[in-house]
Amino acid sequence: RPATIGELATAASADLWDPSKGLKHWLRTAEKARRTGDSLVQLRDYEGAFMEYAKAATIVLEKLPTHREYQTLLNADQRSNLGMVS
């Protein structure tokens, strides 16, 4: 059977966050997950794409705002842009 949304979301967030790594590392990781998700959609691997998009969203919307460098390395416009959906 296909995985449920909940199972996919849980798998996507497993071992996802290490706050000791720099903010730029996490920005690159989120962008890579988004690009991988786009590629998986083209391959019609929708479960894999969902997991990659969930990783990117979790990093950007939940984890980055708690990072110690978030307020110092990003200006107000950059922080606002991270919260926008394109």
PDB file with SEQRES, HELIX, SHEET and CRYST1 records, atoms N, CA, C and O in Angstrom:
SEQRES   1 A   86  ARG PRO ALA THR ILE GLY GLU LEU ALA THR ALA ALA SER          
SEQRES   2 A   86  ALA ASP LEU TRP ASP PRO SER LYS GLY LEU LYS HIS TRP          
SEQRES   3 A   86  LEU ARG THR ALA GLU LYS ALA ARG ARG THR GLY ASP SER          
SEQRES   4 A   86  LEU VAL GLN LEU ARG ASP TYR GLU GLY ALA PHE MET GLU          
SEQRES   5 A   86  TYR ALA LYS ALA ALA THR ILE VAL LEU GLU LYS LEU PRO          
SEQRES   6 A   86  THR HIS ARG GLU TYR GLN THR LEU LEU ASN ALA ASP GLN          
SEQRES   7 A   86  ARG SER ASN LEU GLY MET VAL SER                              
HELIX    1 AA1 ILE A    5  SER A   13  1                                   9    
HELIX    2 AA2 LEU A   23  GLN A   42  1                                  20    
HELIX    3 AA3 TYR A   46  ALA A   57  1                                  12    
HELIX    4 AA4 THR A   58  LYS A   63  3                                   6    
HELIX    5 AA5 LEU A   64  THR A   66  5                                   3    
HELIX    6 AA6 TYR A   70  LEU A   73  1                                   4    
HELIX    7 AA7 ALA A   76  LEU A   82  1                                   7    
CRYST1    1.000    1.000    1.000  90.00  90.00  90.00 P 1           1          
ATOM      1  N   ARG A   1       0.835  -1.180   0.000  1.00  0.00           N  
ATOM      2  CA  ARG A   1       0.000   0.000   0.000  1.00  0.00           C  
ATOM      3  C   ARG A   1       0.877   1.240   0.000  1.00  0.00           C  
ATOM      4  O   ARG A   1       1.982   1.219   0.543  1.00  0.00           O  
ATOM      5  N   PRO A   2       0.404   2.308  -0.595  1.00  0.00           N  
ATOM      6  CA  PRO A   2       1.166   3.561  -0.539  1.00  0.00           C  
ATOM      7  C   PRO A   2       1.204   4.096   0.897  1.00  0.00           C  
ATOM      8  O   PRO A   2       0.306   3.830   1.696  1.00  0.00           O  
ATOM      9  N   ALA A   3       2.237   4.838   1.199  1.00  0.00           N  
ATOM     10  CA  ALA A   3       2.355   5.451   2.521  1.00  0.00           C  
ATOM     11  C   ALA A   3       1.299   6.533   2.691  1.00  0.00           C  
ATOM     12  O   ALA A   3       0.880   7.164   1.722  1.00  0.00           O  
ATOM     13  N   THR A   4       0.875   6.739   3.930  1.00  0.00           N  
ATOM     14  CA  THR A   4      -0.071   7.816   4.219  1.00  0.00           C  
ATOM     15  C   THR A   4       0.687   9.143   4.267  1.00  0.00           C  
ATOM     16  O   THR A   4       1.914   9.170   4.362  1.00  0.00           O  
ATOM     17  N   ILE A   5      -0.057  10.226   4.200  1.00  0.00           N  
ATOM     18  CA  ILE A   5       0.554  11.561   4.308  1.00  0.00           C  
ATOM     19  C   ILE A   5       1.315  11.670   5.627  1.00  0.00           C  
ATOM     20  O   ILE A   5       2.434  12.182   5.662  1.00  0.00           O  
ATOM     21  N   GLY A   6       0.716  11.195   6.696  1.00  0.00           N  
ATOM     22  CA  GLY A   6       1.365  11.246   8.006  1.00  0.00           C  
ATOM     23  C   GLY A   6       2.667  10.465   8.036  1.00  0.00           C  
ATOM     24  O   GLY A   6       3.660  10.927   8.598  1.00  0.00           O  
ATOM     25  N   GLU A   7       2.664   9.281   7.432  1.00  0.00           N  
ATOM     26  CA  GLU A   7       3.884   8.473   7.380  1.00  0.00           C  
ATOM     27  C   GLU A   7       4.965   9.168   6.563  1.00  0.00           C  
ATOM     28  O   GLU A   7       6.137   9.161   6.941  1.00  0.00           O  
ATOM     29  N   LEU A   8       4.574   9.762   5.455  1.00  0.00           N  
ATOM     30  CA  LEU A   8       5.539  10.482   4.621  1.00  0.00           C  
ATOM     31  C   LEU A   8       6.106  11.691   5.361  1.00  0.00           C  
ATOM     32  O   LEU A   8       7.310  11.944   5.313  1.00  0.00           O  
ATOM     33  N   ALA A   9       5.244  12.431   6.039  1.00  0.00           N  
ATOM     34  CA  ALA A   9       5.692  13.614   6.778  1.00  0.00           C  
ATOM     35  C   ALA A   9       6.644  13.222   7.902  1.00  0.00           C  
ATOM     36  O   ALA A   9       7.649  13.894   8.133  1.00  0.00           O  
ATOM     37  N   THR A  10       6.329  12.136   8.597  1.00  0.00           N  
ATOM     38  CA  THR A  10       7.202  11.666   9.670  1.00  0.00           C  
ATOM     39  C   THR A  10       8.559  11.255   9.111  1.00  0.00           C  
ATOM     40  O   THR A  10       9.597  11.606   9.672  1.00  0.00           O  
ATOM     41  N   ALA A  11       8.552  10.523   8.022  1.00  0.00           N  
ATOM     42  CA  ALA A  11       9.808  10.090   7.401  1.00  0.00           C  
ATOM     43  C   ALA A  11      10.620  11.284   6.905  1.00  0.00           C  
ATOM     44  O   ALA A  11      11.848  11.280   6.992  1.00  0.00           O  
ATOM     45  N   ALA A  12       9.945  12.293   6.393  1.00  0.00           N  
ATOM     46  CA  ALA A  12      10.636  13.472   5.855  1.00  0.00           C  
ATOM     47  C   ALA A  12      11.330  14.270   6.947  1.00  0.00           C  
ATOM     48  O   ALA A  12      12.359  14.897   6.693  1.00  0.00           O  
ATOM     49  N   SER A  13      10.787  14.257   8.156  1.00  0.00           N  
ATOM     50  CA  SER A  13      11.361  15.070   9.222  1.00  0.00           C  
ATOM     51  C   SER A  13      12.312  14.298  10.127  1.00  0.00           C  
ATOM     52  O   SER A  13      12.904  14.885  11.033  1.00  0.00           O  
ATOM     53  N   ALA A  14      12.471  13.003   9.905  1.00  0.00           N  
ATOM     54  CA  ALA A  14      13.360  12.193  10.738  1.00  0.00           C  
ATOM     55  C   ALA A  14      14.809  12.639  10.554  1.00  0.00           C  
ATOM     56  O   ALA A  14      15.290  12.766   9.428  1.00  0.00           O  
ATOM     57  N   ASP A  15      15.495  12.872  11.662  1.00  0.00           N  
ATOM     58  CA  ASP A  15      16.917  13.255  11.641  1.00  0.00           C  
ATOM     59  C   ASP A  15      17.194  14.425  10.709  1.00  0.00           C  
ATOM     60  O   ASP A  15      18.202  14.439  10.003  1.00  0.00           O  
ATOM     61  N   LEU A  16      16.307  15.397  10.708  1.00  0.00           N  
ATOM     62  CA  LEU A  16      16.412  16.497   9.752  1.00  0.00           C  
ATOM     63  C   LEU A  16      17.231  17.666  10.270  1.00  0.00           C  
ATOM     64  O   LEU A  16      17.812  18.391   9.462  1.00  0.00           O  
ATOM     65  N   TRP A  17      17.308  17.885  11.564  1.00  0.00           N  
ATOM     66  CA  TRP A  17      17.805  19.152  12.078  1.00  0.00           C  
ATOM     67  C   TRP A  17      18.970  18.970  13.026  1.00  0.00           C  
ATOM     68  O   TRP A  17      18.909  18.164  13.954  1.00  0.00           O  
ATOM     69  N   ASP A  18      20.022  19.716  12.793  1.00  0.00           N  
ATOM     70  CA  ASP A  18      21.164  19.807  13.694  1.00  0.00           C  
ATOM     71  C   ASP A  18      21.468  21.293  13.844  1.00  0.00           C  
ATOM     72  O   ASP A  18      22.082  21.886  12.957  1.00  0.00           O  
ATOM     73  N   PRO A  19      21.046  21.908  14.958  1.00  0.00           N  
ATOM     74  CA  PRO A  19      21.202  23.358  15.107  1.00  0.00           C  
ATOM     75  C   PRO A  19      22.654  23.820  15.175  1.00  0.00           C  
ATOM     76  O   PRO A  19      22.915  25.019  15.074  1.00  0.00           O  
ATOM     77  N   SER A  20      23.598  22.908  15.342  1.00  0.00           N  
ATOM     78  CA  SER A  20      25.000  23.321  15.389  1.00  0.00           C  
ATOM     79  C   SER A  20      25.547  23.651  13.998  1.00  0.00           C  
ATOM     80  O   SER A  20      26.587  24.299  13.881  1.00  0.00           O  
ATOM     81  N   LYS A  21      24.864  23.214  12.956  1.00  0.00           N  
ATOM     82  CA  LYS A  21      25.295  23.538  11.593  1.00  0.00           C  
ATOM     83  C   LYS A  21      24.856  24.959  11.250  1.00  0.00           C  
ATOM     84  O   LYS A  21      23.839  25.440  11.750  1.00  0.00           O  
ATOM     85  N   GLY A  22      25.619  25.614  10.407  1.00  0.00           N  
ATOM     86  CA  GLY A  22      25.367  27.005  10.071  1.00  0.00           C  
ATOM     87  C   GLY A  22      24.077  27.230   9.294  1.00  0.00           C  
ATOM     88  O   GLY A  22      23.555  26.326   8.642  1.00  0.00           O  
ATOM     89  N   LEU A  23      23.581  28.449   9.378  1.00  0.00           N  
ATOM     90  CA  LEU A  23      22.350  28.821   8.686  1.00  0.00           C  
ATOM     91  C   LEU A  23      22.474  28.610   7.177  1.00  0.00           C  
ATOM     92  O   LEU A  23      21.534  28.135   6.540  1.00  0.00           O  
ATOM     93  N   LYS A  24      23.614  28.956   6.611  1.00  0.00           N  
ATOM     94  CA  LYS A  24      23.799  28.794   5.163  1.00  0.00           C  
ATOM     95  C   LYS A  24      23.721  27.325   4.758  1.00  0.00           C  
ATOM     96  O   LYS A  24      23.218  27.006   3.681  1.00  0.00           O  
ATOM     97  N   HIS A  25      24.212  26.435   5.608  1.00  0.00           N  
ATOM     98  CA  HIS A  25      24.076  24.998   5.334  1.00  0.00           C  
ATOM     99  C   HIS A  25      22.604  24.637   5.180  1.00  0.00           C  
ATOM    100  O   HIS A  25      22.231  23.913   4.257  1.00  0.00           O  
ATOM    101  N   TRP A  26      21.768  25.143   6.084  1.00  0.00           N  
ATOM    102  CA  TRP A  26      20.344  24.793   6.061  1.00  0.00           C  
ATOM    103  C   TRP A  26      19.616  25.452   4.903  1.00  0.00           C  
ATOM    104  O   TRP A  26      18.673  24.876   4.361  1.00  0.00           O  
ATOM    105  N   LEU A  27      20.034  26.643   4.516  1.00  0.00           N  
ATOM    106  CA  LEU A  27      19.442  27.268   3.328  1.00  0.00           C  
ATOM    107  C   LEU A  27      19.759  26.442   2.082  1.00  0.00           C  
ATOM    108  O   LEU A  27      18.890  26.226   1.237  1.00  0.00           O  
ATOM    109  N   ARG A  28      21.008  25.981   1.973  1.00  0.00           N  
ATOM    110  CA  ARG A  28      21.389  25.128   0.832  1.00  0.00           C  
ATOM    111  C   ARG A  28      20.645  23.794   0.872  1.00  0.00           C  
ATOM    112  O   ARG A  28      20.206  23.292  -0.163  1.00  0.00           O  
ATOM    113  N   THR A  29      20.507  23.224   2.067  1.00  0.00           N  
ATOM    114  CA  THR A  29      19.812  21.944   2.210  1.00  0.00           C  
ATOM    115  C   THR A  29      18.355  22.070   1.787  1.00  0.00           C  
ATOM    116  O   THR A  29      17.828  21.195   1.100  1.00  0.00           O  
ATOM    117  N   ALA A  30      17.702  23.154   2.195  1.00  0.00           N  
ATOM    118  CA  ALA A  30      16.298  23.362   1.825  1.00  0.00           C  
ATOM    119  C   ALA A  30      16.158  23.550   0.317  1.00  0.00           C  
ATOM    120  O   ALA A  30      15.240  23.000  -0.293  1.00  0.00           O  
ATOM    121  N   GLU A  31      17.053  24.315  -0.282  1.00  0.00           N  
ATOM    122  CA  GLU A  31      16.995  24.533  -1.732  1.00  0.00           C  
ATOM    123  C   GLU A  31      17.244  23.230  -2.485  1.00  0.00           C  
ATOM    124  O   GLU A  31      16.580  22.953  -3.484  1.00  0.00           O  
ATOM    125  N   LYS A  32      18.189  22.436  -2.013  1.00  0.00           N  
ATOM    126  CA  LYS A  32      18.456  21.140  -2.657  1.00  0.00           C  
ATOM    127  C   LYS A  32      17.230  20.235  -2.563  1.00  0.00           C  
ATOM    128  O   LYS A  32      16.889  19.560  -3.535  1.00  0.00           O  
ATOM    129  N   ALA A  33      16.568  20.211  -1.412  1.00  0.00           N  
ATOM    130  CA  ALA A  33      15.364  19.385  -1.256  1.00  0.00           C  
ATOM    131  C   ALA A  33      14.266  19.854  -2.210  1.00  0.00           C  
ATOM    132  O   ALA A  33      13.558  19.032  -2.792  1.00  0.00           O  
ATOM    133  N   ARG A  34      14.122  21.168  -2.372  1.00  0.00           N  
ATOM    134  CA  ARG A  34      13.109  21.693  -3.296  1.00  0.00           C  
ATOM    135  C   ARG A  34      13.410  21.275  -4.735  1.00  0.00           C  
ATOM    136  O   ARG A  34      12.517  20.833  -5.458  1.00  0.00           O  
ATOM    137  N   ARG A  35      14.666  21.417  -5.144  1.00  0.00           N  
ATOM    138  CA  ARG A  35      15.053  21.022  -6.506  1.00  0.00           C  
ATOM    139  C   ARG A  35      14.882  19.521  -6.723  1.00  0.00           C  
ATOM    140  O   ARG A  35      14.437  19.087  -7.785  1.00  0.00           O  
ATOM    141  N   THR A  36      15.236  18.736  -5.717  1.00  0.00           N  
ATOM    142  CA  THR A  36      15.049  17.286  -5.818  1.00  0.00           C  
ATOM    143  C   THR A  36      13.574  16.958  -5.943  1.00  0.00           C  
ATOM    144  O   THR A  36      13.195  16.088  -6.728  1.00  0.00           O  
ATOM    145  N   GLY A  37      12.732  17.650  -5.173  1.00  0.00           N  
ATOM    146  CA  GLY A  37      11.284  17.456  -5.282  1.00  0.00           C  
ATOM    147  C   GLY A  37      10.789  17.750  -6.683  1.00  0.00           C  
ATOM    148  O   GLY A  37       9.980  17.001  -7.230  1.00  0.00           O  
ATOM    149  N   ASP A  38      11.271  18.840  -7.270  1.00  0.00           N  
ATOM    150  CA  ASP A  38      10.888  19.176  -8.646  1.00  0.00           C  
ATOM    151  C   ASP A  38      11.278  18.059  -9.617  1.00  0.00           C  
ATOM    152  O   ASP A  38      10.497  17.688 -10.493  1.00  0.00           O  
ATOM    153  N   SER A  39      12.483  17.533  -9.454  1.00  0.00           N  
ATOM    154  CA  SER A  39      12.946  16.447 -10.331  1.00  0.00           C  
ATOM    155  C   SER A  39      12.100  15.196 -10.156  1.00  0.00           C  
ATOM    156  O   SER A  39      11.772  14.524 -11.133  1.00  0.00           O  
ATOM    157  N   LEU A  40      11.747  14.883  -8.916  1.00  0.00           N  
ATOM    158  CA  LEU A  40      10.949  13.684  -8.657  1.00  0.00           C  
ATOM    159  C   LEU A  40       9.537  13.812  -9.218  1.00  0.00           C  
ATOM    160  O   LEU A  40       8.947  12.814  -9.633  1.00  0.00           O  
ATOM    161  N   VAL A  41       8.987  15.024  -9.238  1.00  0.00           N  
ATOM    162  CA  VAL A  41       7.676  15.228  -9.868  1.00  0.00           C  
ATOM    163  C   VAL A  41       7.775  14.889 -11.351  1.00  0.00           C  
ATOM    164  O   VAL A  41       6.890  14.233 -11.900  1.00  0.00           O  
ATOM    165  N   GLN A  42       8.847  15.332 -11.998  1.00  0.00           N  
ATOM    166  CA  GLN A  42       9.029  15.035 -13.424  1.00  0.00           C  
ATOM    167  C   GLN A  42       9.105  13.530 -13.678  1.00  0.00           C  
ATOM    168  O   GLN A  42       8.700  13.043 -14.734  1.00  0.00           O  
ATOM    169  N   LEU A  43       9.633  12.803 -12.686  1.00  0.00           N  
ATOM    170  CA  LEU A  43       9.735  11.344 -12.797  1.00  0.00           C  
ATOM    171  C   LEU A  43       8.476  10.634 -12.304  1.00  0.00           C  
ATOM    172  O   LEU A  43       8.411   9.405 -12.280  1.00  0.00           O  
ATOM    173  N   ARG A  44       7.487  11.420 -11.916  1.00  0.00           N  
ATOM    174  CA  ARG A  44       6.214  10.917 -11.382  1.00  0.00           C  
ATOM    175  C   ARG A  44       6.390  10.115 -10.088  1.00  0.00           C  
ATOM    176  O   ARG A  44       5.591   9.228  -9.789  1.00  0.00           O  
ATOM    177  N   ASP A  45       7.428  10.430  -9.335  1.00  0.00           N  
ATOM    178  CA  ASP A  45       7.628   9.839  -8.006  1.00  0.00           C  
ATOM    179  C   ASP A  45       7.040  10.818  -7.000  1.00  0.00           C  
ATOM    180  O   ASP A  45       7.760  11.589  -6.366  1.00  0.00           O  
ATOM    181  N   TYR A  46       5.727  10.774  -6.866  1.00  0.00           N  
ATOM    182  CA  TYR A  46       5.026  11.764  -6.060  1.00  0.00           C  
ATOM    183  C   TYR A  46       5.274  11.587  -4.567  1.00  0.00           C  
ATOM    184  O   TYR A  46       5.299  12.575  -3.833  1.00  0.00           O  
ATOM    185  N   GLU A  47       5.454  10.370  -4.106  1.00  0.00           N  
ATOM    186  CA  GLU A  47       5.777  10.164  -2.690  1.00  0.00           C  
ATOM    187  C   GLU A  47       7.145  10.763  -2.371  1.00  0.00           C  
ATOM    188  O   GLU A  47       7.304  11.469  -1.375  1.00  0.00           O  
ATOM    189  N   GLY A  48       8.121  10.477  -3.213  1.00  0.00           N  
ATOM    190  CA  GLY A  48       9.454  11.034  -3.009  1.00  0.00           C  
ATOM    191  C   GLY A  48       9.449  12.550  -3.087  1.00  0.00           C  
ATOM    192  O   GLY A  48      10.105  13.222  -2.291  1.00  0.00           O  
ATOM    193  N   ALA A  49       8.706  13.091  -4.052  1.00  0.00           N  
ATOM    194  CA  ALA A  49       8.608  14.545  -4.190  1.00  0.00           C  
ATOM    195  C   ALA A  49       7.971  15.160  -2.951  1.00  0.00           C  
ATOM    196  O   ALA A  49       8.440  16.183  -2.453  1.00  0.00           O  
ATOM    197  N   PHE A  50       6.903  14.538  -2.451  1.00  0.00           N  
ATOM    198  CA  PHE A  50       6.252  15.044  -1.240  1.00  0.00           C  
ATOM    199  C   PHE A  50       7.252  15.095  -0.092  1.00  0.00           C  
ATOM    200  O   PHE A  50       7.309  16.083   0.640  1.00  0.00           O  
ATOM    201  N   MET A  51       8.036  14.040   0.067  1.00  0.00           N  
ATOM    202  CA  MET A  51       9.005  14.007   1.164  1.00  0.00           C  
ATOM    203  C   MET A  51      10.046  15.115   1.024  1.00  0.00           C  
ATOM    204  O   MET A  51      10.418  15.744   2.015  1.00  0.00           O  
ATOM    205  N   GLU A  52      10.514  15.354  -0.187  1.00  0.00           N  
ATOM    206  CA  GLU A  52      11.512  16.408  -0.388  1.00  0.00           C  
ATOM    207  C   GLU A  52      10.912  17.792  -0.148  1.00  0.00           C  
ATOM    208  O   GLU A  52      11.545  18.640   0.481  1.00  0.00           O  
ATOM    209  N   TYR A  53       9.701  18.025  -0.642  1.00  0.00           N  
ATOM    210  CA  TYR A  53       9.040  19.308  -0.389  1.00  0.00           C  
ATOM    211  C   TYR A  53       8.760  19.486   1.101  1.00  0.00           C  
ATOM    212  O   TYR A  53       8.885  20.591   1.629  1.00  0.00           O  
ATOM    213  N   ALA A  54       8.383  18.409   1.777  1.00  0.00           N  
ATOM    214  CA  ALA A  54       8.135  18.484   3.219  1.00  0.00           C  
ATOM    215  C   ALA A  54       9.418  18.823   3.967  1.00  0.00           C  
ATOM    216  O   ALA A  54       9.392  19.597   4.924  1.00  0.00           O  
ATOM    217  N   LYS A  55      10.535  18.253   3.541  1.00  0.00           N  
ATOM    218  CA  LYS A  55      11.822  18.590   4.165  1.00  0.00           C  
ATOM    219  C   LYS A  55      12.118  20.074   3.997  1.00  0.00           C  
ATOM    220  O   LYS A  55      12.462  20.763   4.958  1.00  0.00           O  
ATOM    221  N   ALA A  56      11.979  20.559   2.766  1.00  0.00           N  
ATOM    222  CA  ALA A  56      12.266  21.967   2.499  1.00  0.00           C  
ATOM    223  C   ALA A  56      11.359  22.874   3.323  1.00  0.00           C  
ATOM    224  O   ALA A  56      11.821  23.846   3.919  1.00  0.00           O  
ATOM    225  N   ALA A  57      10.079  22.555   3.356  1.00  0.00           N  
ATOM    226  CA  ALA A  57       9.129  23.384   4.107  1.00  0.00           C  
ATOM    227  C   ALA A  57       9.419  23.343   5.596  1.00  0.00           C  
ATOM    228  O   ALA A  57       9.351  24.376   6.263  1.00  0.00           O  
ATOM    229  N   THR A  58       9.736  22.187   6.125  1.00  0.00           N  
ATOM    230  CA  THR A  58      10.032  22.072   7.555  1.00  0.00           C  
ATOM    231  C   THR A  58      11.255  22.898   7.916  1.00  0.00           C  
ATOM    232  O   THR A  58      11.262  23.601   8.927  1.00  0.00           O  
ATOM    233  N   ILE A  59      12.283  22.811   7.093  1.00  0.00           N  
ATOM    234  CA  ILE A  59      13.492  23.594   7.365  1.00  0.00           C  
ATOM    235  C   ILE A  59      13.181  25.084   7.331  1.00  0.00           C  
ATOM    236  O   ILE A  59      13.517  25.810   8.267  1.00  0.00           O  
ATOM    237  N   VAL A  60      12.543  25.543   6.263  1.00  0.00           N  
ATOM    238  CA  VAL A  60      12.331  26.982   6.065  1.00  0.00           C  
ATOM    239  C   VAL A  60      11.312  27.562   7.041  1.00  0.00           C  
ATOM    240  O   VAL A  60      11.531  28.638   7.598  1.00  0.00           O  
ATOM    241  N   LEU A  61      10.213  26.865   7.250  1.00  0.00           N  
ATOM    242  CA  LEU A  61       9.120  27.444   8.037  1.00  0.00           C  
ATOM    243  C   LEU A  61       9.197  27.145   9.526  1.00  0.00           C  
ATOM    244  O   LEU A  61       8.707  27.932  10.336  1.00  0.00           O  
ATOM    245  N   GLU A  62       9.805  26.021   9.905  1.00  0.00           N  
ATOM    246  CA  GLU A  62       9.821  25.648  11.318  1.00  0.00           C  
ATOM    247  C   GLU A  62      11.202  25.743  11.955  1.00  0.00           C  
ATOM    248  O   GLU A  62      11.334  26.230  13.078  1.00  0.00           O  
ATOM    249  N   LYS A  63      12.215  25.289  11.258  1.00  0.00           N  
ATOM    250  CA  LYS A  63      13.535  25.166  11.875  1.00  0.00           C  
ATOM    251  C   LYS A  63      14.384  26.431  11.762  1.00  0.00           C  
ATOM    252  O   LYS A  63      14.968  26.868  12.754  1.00  0.00           O  
ATOM    253  N   LEU A  64      14.462  27.023  10.578  1.00  0.00           N  
ATOM    254  CA  LEU A  64      15.317  28.202  10.409  1.00  0.00           C  
ATOM    255  C   LEU A  64      15.003  29.332  11.383  1.00  0.00           C  
ATOM    256  O   LEU A  64      15.931  29.931  11.927  1.00  0.00           O  
ATOM    257  N   PRO A  65      13.718  29.647  11.627  1.00  0.00           N  
ATOM    258  CA  PRO A  65      13.445  30.751  12.555  1.00  0.00           C  
ATOM    259  C   PRO A  65      13.989  30.524  13.968  1.00  0.00           C  
ATOM    260  O   PRO A  65      14.112  31.478  14.737  1.00  0.00           O  
ATOM    261  N   THR A  66      14.315  29.280  14.321  1.00  0.00           N  
ATOM    262  CA  THR A  66      14.860  28.997  15.656  1.00  0.00           C  
ATOM    263  C   THR A  66      16.388  28.971  15.661  1.00  0.00           C  
ATOM    264  O   THR A  66      16.999  28.835  16.721  1.00  0.00           O  
ATOM    265  N   HIS A  67      17.002  29.098  14.502  1.00  0.00           N  
ATOM    266  CA  HIS A  67      18.459  29.006  14.400  1.00  0.00           C  
ATOM    267  C   HIS A  67      19.115  30.240  15.008  1.00  0.00           C  
ATOM    268  O   HIS A  67      18.607  31.353  14.873  1.00  0.00           O  
ATOM    269  N   ARG A  68      20.233  30.037  15.672  1.00  0.00           N  
ATOM    270  CA  ARG A  68      20.930  31.131  16.372  1.00  0.00           C  
ATOM    271  C   ARG A  68      21.386  32.247  15.432  1.00  0.00           C  
ATOM    272  O   ARG A  68      21.542  33.384  15.876  1.00  0.00           O  
ATOM    273  N   GLU A  69      21.603  31.958  14.151  1.00  0.00           N  
ATOM    274  CA  GLU A  69      22.073  32.964  13.192  1.00  0.00           C  
ATOM    275  C   GLU A  69      20.947  33.625  12.404  1.00  0.00           C  
ATOM    276  O   GLU A  69      21.198  34.526  11.604  1.00  0.00           O  
ATOM    277  N   TYR A  70      19.731  33.193  12.620  1.00  0.00           N  
ATOM    278  CA  TYR A  70      18.598  33.654  11.811  1.00  0.00           C  
ATOM    279  C   TYR A  70      18.433  35.173  11.856  1.00  0.00           C  
ATOM    280  O   TYR A  70      18.254  35.805  10.815  1.00  0.00           O  
ATOM    281  N   GLN A  71      18.491  35.756  13.037  1.00  0.00           N  
ATOM    282  CA  GLN A  71      18.279  37.203  13.186  1.00  0.00           C  
ATOM    283  C   GLN A  71      19.490  38.019  12.741  1.00  0.00           C  
ATOM    284  O   GLN A  71      19.346  39.181  12.359  1.00  0.00           O  
ATOM    285  N   THR A  72      20.677  37.423  12.787  1.00  0.00           N  
ATOM    286  CA  THR A  72      21.878  38.199  12.479  1.00  0.00           C  
ATOM    287  C   THR A  72      22.312  38.105  11.018  1.00  0.00           C  
ATOM    288  O   THR A  72      22.821  39.083  10.471  1.00  0.00           O  
ATOM    289  N   LEU A  73      22.124  36.964  10.382  1.00  0.00           N  
ATOM    290  CA  LEU A  73      22.582  36.809   8.996  1.00  0.00           C  
ATOM    291  C   LEU A  73      21.542  37.210   7.959  1.00  0.00           C  
ATOM    292  O   LEU A  73      21.886  37.503   6.814  1.00  0.00           O  
ATOM    293  N   LEU A  74      20.279  37.224   8.352  1.00  0.00           N  
ATOM    294  CA  LEU A  74      19.212  37.581   7.413  1.00  0.00           C  
ATOM    295  C   LEU A  74      18.579  38.896   7.836  1.00  0.00           C  
ATOM    296  O   LEU A  74      18.290  39.103   9.015  1.00  0.00           O  
ATOM    297  N   ASN A  75      18.362  39.787   6.869  1.00  0.00           N  
ATOM    298  CA  ASN A  75      17.665  41.025   7.204  1.00  0.00           C  
ATOM    299  C   ASN A  75      16.154  40.769   7.214  1.00  0.00           C  
ATOM    300  O   ASN A  75      15.705  39.670   6.888  1.00  0.00           O  
ATOM    301  N   ALA A  76      15.387  41.770   7.584  1.00  0.00           N  
ATOM    302  CA  ALA A  76      13.933  41.607   7.724  1.00  0.00           C  
ATOM    303  C   ALA A  76      13.278  41.175   6.414  1.00  0.00           C  
ATOM    304  O   ALA A  76      12.380  40.333   6.425  1.00  0.00           O  
ATOM    305  N   ASP A  77      13.712  41.737   5.290  1.00  0.00           N  
ATOM    306  CA  ASP A  77      13.138  41.354   3.990  1.00  0.00           C  
ATOM    307  C   ASP A  77      13.437  39.895   3.660  1.00  0.00           C  
ATOM    308  O   ASP A  77      12.565  39.171   3.179  1.00  0.00           O  
ATOM    309  N   GLN A  78      14.659  39.470   3.917  1.00  0.00           N  
ATOM    310  CA  GLN A  78      15.019  38.073   3.647  1.00  0.00           C  
ATOM    311  C   GLN A  78      14.212  37.120   4.526  1.00  0.00           C  
ATOM    312  O   GLN A  78      13.740  36.087   4.051  1.00  0.00           O  
ATOM    313  N   ARG A  79      14.053  37.462   5.794  1.00  0.00           N  
ATOM    314  CA  ARG A  79      13.250  36.618   6.695  1.00  0.00           C  
ATOM    315  C   ARG A  79      11.810  36.562   6.220  1.00  0.00           C  
ATOM    316  O   ARG A  79      11.183  35.503   6.266  1.00  0.00           O  
ATOM    317  N   SER A  80      11.278  37.681   5.767  1.00  0.00           N  
ATOM    318  CA  SER A  80       9.906  37.715   5.261  1.00  0.00           C  
ATOM    319  C   SER A  80       9.768  36.863   4.007  1.00  0.00           C  
ATOM    320  O   SER A  80       8.795  36.123   3.860  1.00  0.00           O  
ATOM    321  N   ASN A  81      10.735  36.964   3.105  1.00  0.00           N  
ATOM    322  CA  ASN A  81      10.691  36.193   1.860  1.00  0.00           C  
ATOM    323  C   ASN A  81      10.730  34.693   2.106  1.00  0.00           C  
ATOM    324  O   ASN A  81      10.124  33.932   1.353  1.00  0.00           O  
ATOM    325  N   LEU A  82      11.425  34.256   3.136  1.00  0.00           N  
ATOM    326  CA  LEU A  82      11.474  32.826   3.440  1.00  0.00           C  
ATOM    327  C   LEU A  82      10.097  32.282   3.791  1.00  0.00           C  
ATOM    328  O   LEU A  82       9.817  31.105   3.565  1.00  0.00           O  
ATOM    329  N   GLY A  83       9.244  33.124   4.338  1.00  0.00           N  
ATOM    330  CA  GLY A  83       7.908  32.684   4.718  1.00  0.00           C  
ATOM    331  C   GLY A  83       6.904  32.703   3.583  1.00  0.00           C  
ATOM    332  O   GLY A  83       5.785  32.214   3.739  1.00  0.00           O  
ATOM    333  N   MET A  84       7.288  33.265   2.436  1.00  0.00           N  
ATOM    334  CA  MET A  84       6.364  33.356   1.302  1.00  0.00           C  
ATOM    335  C   MET A  84       6.386  32.077   0.485  1.00  0.00           C  
ATOM    336  O   MET A  84       7.422  31.426   0.353  1.00  0.00           O  
ATOM    337  N   VAL A  85       5.245  31.732  -0.053  1.00  0.00           N  
ATOM    338  CA  VAL A  85       5.131  30.555  -0.916  1.00  0.00           C  
ATOM    339  C   VAL A  85       5.108  31.041  -2.349  1.00  0.00           C  
ATOM    340  O   VAL A  85       4.356  31.953  -2.692  1.00  0.00           O  
ATOM    341  N   SER A  86       5.938  30.427  -3.191  1.00  0.00           N  
ATOM    342  CA  SER A  86       5.967  30.854  -4.598  1.00  0.00           C  
ATOM    343  C   SER A  86       5.120  29.948  -5.453  1.00  0.00           C  
ATOM    344  O   SER A  86       5.025  30.153  -6.663  1.00  0.00           O  
TER     345      SER A  86                                                      
END                                                                             
